[in-house]
């Protein structure tokens, strides 16, 4: 999982990426290609 300041560019890397808010943090998750996980930090 990458930890980045801005998720906007990472969201556009794959068409299945989703922006999710969990416990006050923002995540990019991808059900079909799991290597695109990222967290905003």
C-alpha positions in Angstrom: 0.0 0.0 0.0 1.3 3.4 -0.9 0.9 6.3 1.5 0.7 9.6 -0.4 -0.4 13.2 0.1 -2.9 13.3 -2.8 -4.9 10.4 -4.2 -6.2 12.2 -7.2 -3.5 10.9 -9.6 -3.6 7.4 -8.1 -7.4 7.1 -8.6 -6.9 7.5 -12.4 -4.3 4.7 -12.8 -7.0 2.0 -13.2 -10.6 2.1 -14.1 -11.7 0.0 -11.2 -10.2 2.2 -8.5 -12.6 3.4 -5.8 -12.1 6.2 -3.3 -13.3 5.0 0.2 -13.4 6.9 3.5 -12.8 4.6 6.5 -12.1 5.8 10.1 -11.2 9.3 9.0 -8.7 8.2 6.4 -9.1 8.2 2.6 -8.2 5.0 0.7 -8.0 3.9 -2.9 -9.0 0.3 -3.3 -9.3 -1.9 -6.3 -11.2 -5.3 -6.1 -9.8 -6.6 -9.5 -6.2 -5.5 -9.3 -5.1 -5.3 -5.7 -1.7 -3.7 -6.2 -3.3 -0.3 -6.7 -4.1 0.2 -3.0 -3.2 3.5 -1.5 -3.9 5.6 1.6 -3.8 9.3 2.1 -1.5 10.4 4.9 
